Amino acid sequence: MEPAESAPAMRGIFGCKRLRLKLWRRCTLLFFLFWAACWVVGSTLLFLVHRSVFSERCTAEKSHRILARLCLDYSKGALTGDLCEDLCVAQKLVYKQCLYYDRGKKVIQADWKGQPVILKSKKEIFSSYQRLRLLDEMETQDVPEAELLLMVALEVKNVLGLELSNNTVGPLWTRRRGLHWKAQVASMWSLLQQEEYIYFSLLQDFSKHVLRVIGSCGHFYAVEYLTAGQAWHKTIFPLEDAVGPSFPGTKSKVKAITDIALSFLDMVNHFDNDFSHRLHLCDIKPENFAIRNDLTVVAIDVDMAFFEPKMRDILEQNCTGDEDCNFFDCFSKCDLRIKKCGAQRANNNLQVICDKIFRHWLSPNLRGPTISFPLQLQLQKAVQECAKPGPEDLTQHQNRPLNSLSELYHLLQASQRELQKVDS
């Protein structure tokens, strides 16, 4: 009797299992369909709300439209510049390709009289820049020169945090009297609202480590074209593009890398000591540097570069911990007693360059028979030490970069001497 009674029970158990399996499959299918529907709806909404994100691509068509608008404004007399005639009339400044476009900032490669140049602007349209009210109030060109120079100095102070005398704003303002004086002043004012332009214009006569400004047209300015670094490239800088095919061998490559590393150290020392205020680089990566044919390192993107007064203002913010005091590559310490970040930067340019560039670049590229193994080990150890975060006590931290800089200089110069012995 027991086996006969257990048969229906077993069938009931199997039936329940099959029912549960069907329900599980159905729920899984419904969940998948619900997820897919949400994804489609979400993607559609994202596209509708942020269509500009998808449309703001770095295209030739959009670049041509922007330059055509620039030339239209030039033809109407709204703007001017020493490159406008070559761009808009003589066709001596010719578009080549769009290199970068983000939130309005446009970087275009062009050809100027057979030489590659870079055109830059923080915003794509001239009218997007704040207009100088003085231009609406003055009907003639009898604007006192001293008044214009004072406005330039005040704008530089507002943008960079630097106090400049009238004697030092010359590179930013070279006035030419004439019929188009309003367009000239308006164009100058649009350029003064771009931090990079001010940096390059002010520093190009004093530093070999910044880009040279070639000229401008309205709110666009042209700088020299240089070979930029690439994080994925084994030597960071494609040496053949910069100096030609004269670096085919391992020894030549190691010599070039050693020279570039020394130029990085020269740049760090220069930015720390040779201006009235220290210049802080808060966005250090290979793409923001380039090399000239003589292997001099040049800062080509200084949107995140700040002199000491501006750096202190940026860092001195409210905080609940040290992580609140990080501004890209520039760090400070949080004073938990007053919940405020210190105005003094806790790290430095050299430490970040050692961490983000030298550490992943020098060690593997300097290996081999061209430089002795003990010297390779010393260099590797010095770079690792340089890349370490500084001590909690900022008074001790101030001496660290000087010691690391001196040691790296010494070791890289020793590498140069060993390479010269190989040549002789």
Order of alpha helices (4+ residues) and beta strands (2+ residues): alpha-alpha-alpha-alpha-beta-beta-beta-alpha-alpha-alpha-alpha-beta-beta-beta-alpha-alpha-beta-beta-beta-beta-alpha-beta-beta-beta-beta-alpha-alpha-alpha-alpha-alpha
